[in-house]
Amino acid sequence: KEIVVDPTDAVFRHAEDMILATVYFYVVSGKHLVEIHMGLNLIEVALFNSFDAKRQWSHPVRLALYPHLFAHELAEELTTQNLLEDKAVFAQIFATTNSSLMRHLNDRFGEYVLAQDEDFDRREQVLLHGRQGATLEQVLPRCSLVWEKRYAEIWMEYATALVVAAYENDTDVAADECVQVLYANLDAMFRQRLPDRFDELKTRTGLARFIADTMHHLIIRHEVYGTSGVRLAL
């Protein structure tokens, strides 16, 4: 059924509310909860298995990422208890049963690709599709990707300096047992293959990009999915 856009029409306003509620639910549960907190919680587990369990408290990779994940597993546990359990908050504020909510979260997590949001080239190609010669700044100057890429340059500069200071060459990275255990953990935890740009954490460039992308997801994408994205949905 085709509905004419008319803010004074109750049928249109009802359809509009249903669409907005769906987008809001998807952002809050699928993007924020799954792709930030649930997904990145596995990275904290991987860091613990790779560094803390080996008593490598001062390892540069651990020191680079741990401040962004401090006590995150506690936050995740509290989130699960207060939002997701049967008769908890989500089941009260969203029109869903608990079993449907669990199915939705499982579906979102099953299709989750680590650091997909940090594939900036792919995102830009999607946004500029069919506009040869145009730049993102010309087509969508207020798009989040414009300012995200500026932050990404900062993270990459920081991560590169850290990795270069810690490792003399790629051979040293590949020979670091803790880093290779980290990759093995991540490769086992996520169903989708890890991005090629990480070089299986065997090169300085790949390791730096992993650190930079992880920082970006925890800092910037959390802002998008947890704050500004929620406002956009509404």
Summary of the structure (lengths in Angstrom):
residues: 234
radius of gyration: 20.4
end to end distance: 24.1
largest distance: 67.4
contacts: 678
relative contact order: 0.14
helix: 76%
strand: 0%
